[in-house]
């Protein structure tokens, strides 16, 4: 998840934009790999994760490998939990701002009740980020516990081998360990002996190079002393030769510099002359090209004019030849058009008659349907009245019977018992 820096909110626009988002925890599954993450905006998290997978830029290596196998069809995105924003938000203030009444009004930006107690700590991106990290850790651990439970189930299913096979394997392993320990002991003793013999031989061989080194050092020091004596005796001659060689070299350099200067002057004269002749030749080439362009334009114009005149003459000749045929075609097409218009007019009249008949029949059908509906409603109302009257009559009879029974029972109760 992208981290938002800062310790407090600075403007009301930032607060409004922030509280319009839904922050929370999500997971994205590709094949058999699941990745958990937290975000401040769940509406954009799915598109961002799919874009990273599609471009091969996702930080989760195994998730990217599974996406190359399964693609977008094998990818699923799920919102695990939405984390609520804090109920109140204020600016963070400094110590010198605690006594200012204007600062107290200015720092209160958002509150669920409209009022914020004095010195309420301000909303912090870092604190909310820590909250998201706690939720993410909780869901990640829960997912790992579930996966571990499934793995343990598979492991327990595999522990069904017989105990006898386990005992045989244990005895074989112990026997192999005893044989290995014996072989290691034999190897240790033999390797110790061979190592001691090699060290003894190395000490004997090391004495020979030491003697050679001392002798060669003595010869080298003797040779260096001889060379130093030769250099001291020949120092004066070497110094004179060095000064003479420097003088000769300087004279040669001065001669070469003078020759180079003179050669450069001749090269400048040649360059100026060749530039002048080149410009004259370029101007002559421009004049020739301009003349050729004018000739080509005139010849093209003359050719186009001749072609247009020939085309116009051919068109007039073709028009004179086809004028009679065109006139006959015009008369025939006019007659055919008038006959077609008469046919269309007849069809239009027939269609109008059909529409009038359809409208009249629809009107009669609607009127008959309305009459049937009205009769049906009247019949239903009459049946309802009859039913209500019958129910009222039955209720009256029941009440009269109850009254008669009550009177009869009351009379029997007042009479002396036999």
C-alpha positions as CSV (number, residue, x, y, z in Angstrom):
1,X,0.0,0.0,0.0
2,X,1.1,3.5,-0.8
3,X,2.2,5.4,2.4
4,X,0.9,8.9,3.0
5,X,3.4,11.1,4.8
6,X,2.8,13.9,7.2
7,X,1.6,14.1,10.8
8,X,-1.7,16.2,10.5
9,X,-4.3,17.5,8.1
10,X,-3.7,21.0,6.6
11,X,-6.8,22.0,4.6
12,X,-10.5,21.3,4.6
13,X,-10.4,20.2,1.0
14,X,-7.9,17.4,2.0
15,X,-10.4,16.3,4.7
16,X,-13.4,16.2,2.4
17,X,-11.5,14.2,-0.3
18,X,-10.2,11.8,2.4
19,X,-13.6,11.1,4.1
20,X,-15.2,10.3,0.7
21,X,-12.9,7.3,0.3
22,X,-13.4,3.8,1.9
23,X,-10.2,2.6,3.5
24,X,-9.8,-1.1,4.4
25,X,-8.2,-4.5,3.9
26,X,-8.5,-6.6,0.6
27,X,-7.1,-9.8,-0.8
28,X,-6.3,-10.8,-4.3
29,X,-6.1,-14.5,-5.3
30,X,-4.5,-15.8,-8.5
31,X,-4.5,-19.6,-8.8
32,X,-3.5,-21.0,-5.4
33,X,-1.6,-17.8,-4.2
34,X,-3.4,-15.2,-2.1
35,X,-2.0,-11.7,-1.3
36,X,-3.3,-9.4,1.4
37,X,-3.0,-5.6,1.3
38,X,-4.4,-2.4,2.8
39,X,-5.4,0.8,1.0
40,X,-6.9,4.2,1.7
41,X,-9.3,3.9,-1.3
42,X,-10.9,0.5,-2.0
43,X,-12.6,1.8,-5.2
44,X,-9.2,2.2,-6.9
45,X,-7.4,-0.8,-5.3
46,X,-8.7,-3.5,-7.6
47,X,-7.9,-1.5,-10.8
48,X,-4.4,-0.6,-9.5
49,X,-3.6,-4.3,-8.6
50,X,-4.8,-5.6,-11.9
51,X,-2.8,-3.0,-13.8
52,X,0.4,-3.9,-11.9
53,X,-0.2,-7.6,-12.6
54,X,-0.9,-6.9,-16.3
55,X,2.2,-4.8,-16.7
56,X,4.4,-7.3,-14.7
57,X,5.3,-4.7,-12.0
58,X,3.7,-6.4,-9.0
59,X,6.0,-6.7,-5.9
60,X,4.7,-10.2,-5.0
61,X,6.9,-12.5,-7.1
62,X,4.7,-15.7,-6.8
63,X,1.5,-13.8,-7.4
64,X,3.0,-12.4,-10.7
65,X,4.1,-15.9,-11.7
66,X,0.6,-17.4,-11.1
67,X,-0.9,-14.4,-13.1
68,X,1.2,-15.3,-16.1
69,X,-0.2,-18.9,-16.0
70,X,-3.9,-18.2,-15.2
71,X,-4.4,-14.7,-16.6
72,X,-7.2,-12.3,-15.7
73,X,-9.9,-15.1,-15.7
74,X,-8.2,-16.9,-12.8
75,X,-7.8,-13.7,-10.7
76,X,-10.3,-12.7,-8.0
77,X,-10.4,-9.5,-5.8
78,X,-12.2,-9.5,-2.4
79,X,-12.8,-6.7,0.1
80,X,-12.1,-8.3,3.5
81,X,-13.0,-5.4,5.9
82,X,-13.7,-1.7,5.6
83,X,-11.9,0.4,8.3
84,X,-13.9,3.4,9.6
85,X,-12.5,6.9,9.7
86,X,-12.1,8.7,13.1
87,X,-15.1,10.7,14.3
88,X,-13.3,14.0,14.8
89,X,-10.4,15.7,13.0
90,X,-8.5,18.9,14.1
91,X,-5.2,20.5,13.1
92,X,-2.1,19.8,15.2
93,X,-1.1,22.9,17.1
94,X,2.1,24.2,18.6
95,X,2.7,25.3,22.2
96,X,2.5,29.0,21.4
97,X,-0.9,28.5,19.8
98,X,-2.7,27.1,22.9
99,X,-3.7,30.5,24.3
100,X,-5.1,32.0,21.0
101,X,-8.9,32.1,20.7
102,X,-8.7,32.7,17.0
103,X,-6.4,29.7,16.6
104,X,-9.0,27.5,18.5
105,X,-11.7,28.4,16.0
106,X,-9.4,28.0,13.0
107,X,-8.1,24.5,14.0
108,X,-11.5,22.9,14.3
109,X,-12.3,21.5,10.9
110,X,-14.5,18.4,11.1
111,X,-16.4,16.8,14.0
112,X,-19.3,14.4,14.4
113,X,-21.0,16.6,17.0
114,X,-20.0,20.0,15.6
115,X,-17.9,20.9,18.6
116,X,-14.4,19.5,19.5
117,X,-13.0,19.7,23.1
118,X,-10.1,21.9,23.7
119,X,-6.7,20.4,22.9
120,X,-8.1,17.3,21.1
121,X,-5.2,15.6,19.4
122,X,-5.2,16.1,15.6
123,X,-5.7,13.3,13.1
124,X,-2.5,11.7,11.9
125,X,-1.8,9.8,8.7
126,X,0.8,7.7,10.6
127,X,-1.7,6.7,13.3
128,X,-4.3,5.7,10.8
129,X,-1.6,3.8,8.8
130,X,-0.7,1.9,12.0
131,X,-4.4,1.1,12.4
132,X,-4.5,-0.3,8.9
133,X,-1.4,-2.3,9.5
134,X,-2.9,-3.9,12.6
135,X,-6.0,-4.9,10.7
136,X,-3.9,-6.3,7.9
137,X,-1.7,-8.3,10.3
138,X,-4.9,-9.7,12.0
139,X,-6.4,-10.9,8.7
140,X,-3.1,-12.2,7.4
141,X,-2.5,-14.3,10.6
142,X,-6.1,-15.6,10.5
143,X,-5.6,-16.7,6.9
144,X,-2.3,-18.4,7.8
145,X,-3.9,-20.2,10.7
146,X,-6.6,-21.5,8.4
147,X,-4.0,-22.7,5.9
148,X,-1.9,-24.3,8.7
149,X,-5.0,-26.1,9.9
150,X,-5.6,-27.6,6.5
151,X,-2.0,-28.6,6.2
152,X,-2.1,-30.3,9.6
153,X,-5.2,-32.3,8.6
154,X,-3.4,-33.6,5.5
155,X,-0.4,-34.4,7.7
156,X,-2.4,-36.4,10.2
157,X,-4.0,-38.4,7.4
158,X,-0.6,-39.5,6.2
159,X,0.4,-40.8,9.8
160,X,-1.4,-44.1,9.2
161,X,1.7,-46.3,8.5
162,X,2.1,-49.4,10.6
163,X,4.2,-49.3,13.8
164,X,6.2,-52.3,12.7
165,X,7.5,-50.5,9.6
166,X,8.5,-47.5,11.9
167,X,10.4,-49.9,14.2
168,X,12.2,-51.5,11.2
169,X,13.1,-48.1,9.9
170,X,14.4,-47.1,13.4
171,X,16.6,-50.2,13.8
172,X,18.0,-49.7,10.3
173,X,18.8,-46.1,11.1
174,X,20.5,-46.9,14.3
175,X,22.6,-49.6,12.6
176,X,23.6,-47.2,9.9
177,X,24.6,-44.6,12.5
178,X,26.8,-47.2,14.3
179,X,28.5,-48.1,11.0
180,X,28.9,-44.5,10.1
181,X,30.5,-43.7,13.6
182,X,33.0,-46.6,13.2
183,X,34.0,-45.5,9.7
184,X,34.4,-41.9,10.9
185,X,36.7,-43.0,13.7
186,X,38.9,-45.0,11.3
187,X,39.0,-42.0,8.9
188,X,39.9,-39.6,11.7
189,X,42.9,-41.7,12.8
190,X,44.2,-42.3,9.3
191,X,43.8,-38.6,8.3
192,X,45.6,-37.5,11.5
193,X,48.6,-39.7,10.6
194,X,48.7,-38.5,7.0
195,X,48.5,-34.9,8.1
196,X,51.4,-35.2,10.5
197,X,53.5,-36.8,7.8
198,X,52.7,-34.0,5.4
199,X,53.6,-31.4,8.0
200,X,56.9,-33.0,8.6
201,X,57.7,-33.2,4.8
202,X,56.6,-29.5,4.5
203,X,59.1,-28.4,7.2
204,X,61.9,-30.3,5.4
205,X,61.0,-28.8,2.0
206,X,60.6,-25.2,3.5
207,X,64.3,-25.1,4.5
208,X,65.5,-25.3,0.9
209,X,63.7,-22.1,-0.3
210,X,64.9,-20.3,2.8
211,X,68.6,-21.0,2.0
212,X,68.0,-20.0,-1.7
213,X,66.2,-16.8,-0.6
214,X,69.2,-15.7,1.6
215,X,71.7,-16.4,-1.1
216,X,69.8,-14.6,-3.9
217,X,69.3,-11.6,-1.6
218,X,73.1,-11.5,-1.1
219,X,73.7,-11.6,-4.9
220,X,71.1,-8.8,-5.5
221,X,72.6,-6.5,-2.9
222,X,76.1,-7.0,-4.4
223,X,74.8,-6.2,-7.9
224,X,73.0,-3.0,-6.8
225,X,76.2,-1.8,-5.1
226,X,78.1,-2.3,-8.4
227,X,75.5,-0.4,-10.4
228,X,75.6,2.5,-8.0
229,X,79.4,2.8,-8.4
230,X,79.0,2.8,-12.3
231,X,76.3,5.6,-12.1
232,X,78.4,7.8,-9.9
233,X,81.4,7.6,-12.3
234,X,79.3,8.3,-15.5
235,X,77.1,11.1,-14.0
236,X,79.0,14.0,-15.7
237,X,79.1,12.4,-19.2
238,X,75.3,11.6,-18.9
239,X,74.6,15.2,-17.9
240,X,76.4,16.7,-21.0
241,X,74.8,14.3,-23.4
242,X,71.3,15.2,-21.9
243,X,71.9,19.0,-22.4
244,X,73.1,18.5,-26.0
245,X,70.1,16.3,-26.9
246,X,67.7,18.9,-25.5
247,X,69.4,21.6,-27.6
248,X,69.1,19.6,-30.8
249,X,65.5,18.7,-30.2
250,X,64.6,22.3,-29.6
251,X,66.2,23.4,-32.9
252,X,64.3,20.6,-34.8
253,X,61.0,21.8,-33.2
254,X,61.6,25.4,-34.2
255,X,62.3,24.4,-37.8
256,X,59.1,22.2,-37.9
257,X,57.0,25.1,-36.5
258,X,58.3,27.5,-39.2
259,X,57.5,25.1,-41.9
260,X,54.0,24.4,-40.6
261,X,53.3,28.2,-40.4
262,X,54.3,28.7,-44.1
263,X,52.3,25.7,-45.2
264,X,49.2,27.0,-43.4
265,X,49.5,30.4,-45.3
266,X,49.5,28.6,-48.6
267,X,46.6,26.4,-47.5
268,X,44.5,29.6,-46.7
269,X,45.2,31.1,-50.1
270,X,44.1,27.8,-51.8
271,X,41.0,27.6,-49.6
272,X,39.8,31.2,-50.5
273,X,40.4,30.7,-54.2
274,X,38.5,27.4,-54.3
275,X,35.6,28.9,-52.3
276,X,35.3,31.7,-54.8
277,X,35.3,29.4,-57.8
278,X,32.8,27.1,-56.1
279,X,30.4,29.9,-55.4
280,X,30.6,31.0,-59.1
281,X,29.8,27.5,-60.3
282,X,26.9,27.2,-57.8
283,X,25.4,30.4,-59.2
284,X,25.7,29.2,-62.8
285,X,24.0,25.9,-61.8
286,X,21.1,27.8,-60.2
287,X,20.6,29.9,-63.4
288,X,20.5,26.7,-65.5
289,X,18.0,25.0,-63.1
290,X,15.8,28.1,-63.1
291,X,15.7,28.2,-67.0
292,X,14.9,24.5,-67.1
293,X,12.1,25.0,-64.5
294,X,10.6,27.8,-66.6
295,X,10.7,25.7,-69.8
296,X,9.1,22.7,-68.0
297,X,6.3,24.9,-66.6
298,X,5.6,26.4,-70.1
299,X,5.6,23.1,-71.8
300,X,3.3,21.6,-69.1
301,X,0.9,24.5,-69.4
302,X,0.8,24.2,-73.2
303,X,0.3,20.4,-73.0
304,X,-2.6,20.7,-70.5
305,X,-4.3,23.4,-72.6
306,X,-4.1,21.2,-75.7
307,X,-5.4,18.2,-73.8
308,X,-8.3,20.2,-72.4
309,X,-9.3,21.4,-75.9
310,X,-9.2,17.9,-77.3
311,X,-11.3,16.6,-74.4
312,X,-13.9,19.4,-74.9
313,X,-14.2,18.6,-78.6
314,X,-14.7,14.9,-77.9
315,X,-17.3,15.7,-75.3
316,X,-19.3,18.0,-77.7
317,X,-19.2,15.3,-80.4
318,X,-20.4,12.6,-78.0
319,X,-23.2,15.0,-76.8
320,X,-24.4,15.6,-80.4
321,X,-24.5,11.8,-81.0
322,X,-26.4,11.0,-77.8
323,X,-28.8,13.9,-77.8
324,X,-31.6,12.0,-79.7
325,X,-31.2,8.9,-77.5
326,X,-31.3,11.0,-74.4
327,X,-34.6,12.7,-75.5
328,X,-36.2,9.3,-76.2
329,X,-35.1,8.1,-72.8
330,X,-36.4,11.2,-71.1
331,X,-39.9,10.7,-72.7
332,X,-40.0,7.0,-71.8
333,X,-38.8,7.6,-68.2
334,X,-41.5,10.4,-67.8
335,X,-44.2,8.0,-68.9
336,X,-43.0,5.3,-66.6
337,X,-42.7,7.7,-63.7
338,X,-46.3,9.0,-64.2
339,X,-47.6,5.4,-64.3
340,X,-45.6,4.6,-61.2
341,X,-47.1,7.7,-59.4
342,X,-50.6,6.6,-60.4
343,X,-50.0,3.2,-58.9
344,X,-48.6,4.7,-55.7
345,X,-51.7,7.0,-55.5
346,X,-54.0,4.0,-55.8
347,X,-52.1,2.1,-53.1
348,X,-52.2,5.1,-50.8
349,X,-56.0,5.3,-51.2
350,X,-56.3,1.6,-50.5
351,X,-54.1,2.0,-47.4
352,X,-56.2,4.9,-46.2
353,X,-59.4,2.9,-46.5
354,X,-57.9,0.0,-44.6
355,X,-56.7,2.4,-41.8
356,X,-60.3,3.9,-41.5
357,X,-61.8,0.4,-41.3
358,X,-59.2,-0.6,-38.7
359,X,-59.9,2.5,-36.6
360,X,-63.7,1.9,-36.7
361,X,-63.4,-1.7,-35.7
362,X,-61.0,-0.8,-32.9
363,X,-63.5,1.8,-31.6
364,X,-66.4,-0.8,-31.7
365,X,-64.2,-3.4,-30.0
366,X,-63.2,-0.9,-27.2
367,X,-66.9,0.1,-26.7
368,X,-68.0,-3.6,-26.5
369,X,-65.1,-4.4,-24.1
370,X,-66.1,-1.4,-21.8
371,X,-69.7,-2.6,-21.8
372,X,-68.6,-6.1,-20.8
373,X,-66.4,-4.7,-18.0
374,X,-69.2,-2.5,-16.7
375,X,-71.6,-5.5,-16.7
376,X,-69.0,-7.6,-14.9
377,X,-68.5,-5.0,-12.2
378,X,-72.2,-4.6,-11.7
379,X,-72.7,-8.4,-11.4
380,X,-69.8,-8.6,-8.9
381,X,-71.3,-5.7,-6.8
382,X,-74.7,-7.4,-6.8
383,X,-73.2,-10.8,-5.7
384,X,-71.3,-9.0,-3.0
385,X,-74.5,-7.3,-1.7
386,X,-76.3,-10.6,-1.7
387,X,-73.5,-12.3,0.2
388,X,-73.4,-9.5,2.7
389,X,-77.2,-9.7,3.2
390,X,-77.0,-13.5,3.7
391,X,-74.2,-13.1,6.2
392,X,-76.1,-10.4,8.1
393,X,-79.3,-12.6,8.1
394,X,-77.3,-15.7,9.3
395,X,-75.7,-13.5,12.1
396,X,-79.2,-12.3,13.2
397,X,-80.5,-15.9,13.3
398,X,-77.4,-16.9,15.3
399,X,-77.9,-14.1,17.8
400,X,-81.7,-15.0,18.1
401,X,-80.8,-18.6,18.8
402,X,-78.3,-17.6,21.4
403,X,-80.9,-15.4,23.1
404,X,-83.5,-18.2,23.1
405,X,-80.9,-20.7,24.5
406,X,-79.9,-18.2,27.2
407,X,-83.6,-17.7,28.2
408,X,-84.3,-21.4,28.2
409,X,-81.2,-22.2,30.4
410,X,-82.0,-19.3,32.7
411,X,-85.6,-20.7,33.1
412,X,-84.3,-24.2,33.8
413,X,-81.9,-22.8,36.3
414,X,-84.6,-21.0,38.3
415,X,-87.0,-24.0,38.3
416,X,-86.8,-26.4,41.5
417,X,-84.8,-29.6,40.9
418,X,-86.7,-32.8,40.8
